[in-house]
């Protein structure tokens, strides 16, 4: 990727929302021995402060690992539009029914058979400490054409960009 474009404040929040909205990430924690553990998790919401929200089983390994070490990494990839993002953050777990109601969606029923009232549901809030993204200005197809043209002509037409996201 060629260009660096760091984003800050409101632009950073909007970038996080763009990169995480209704997307699945690899949610990475560490077990008690420090070993990295990753699992796919669906993002329920990225709020106006840049916090990223998930629903999780309060009895899961994820929640146990968070309780032992609240520092996590989220890895987002969207090959459809050539966008990628890594996020390091701290986590809080809640059982707030208002948040559960807000974040609930029909797909969650697959994991929580008793619906919104399932006693196993918890809310996981990730507060980013640092984030970095990679994407393109013009989308996957145009980027591919520019990459091919660069390979043929030797003239760099790379429209890739990357940068830090500072919320």
Secondary structure, DSSP 8 states (H G I E B T S, - for coil): --EE--EEHHHHHHHHHHHHTT-EEEEEEE-TT--EEEEEEE--EE-TTS-EEEEEETTSHHHHHHHH--EEEEEEEETTTTEEEEEEEEEEEE--HHHHHHH--GGGGGT-TTGGG-TTEEEEEEEEEEEEEEEESS-HHHHHHHHHHHHHH------EEEEEEE-
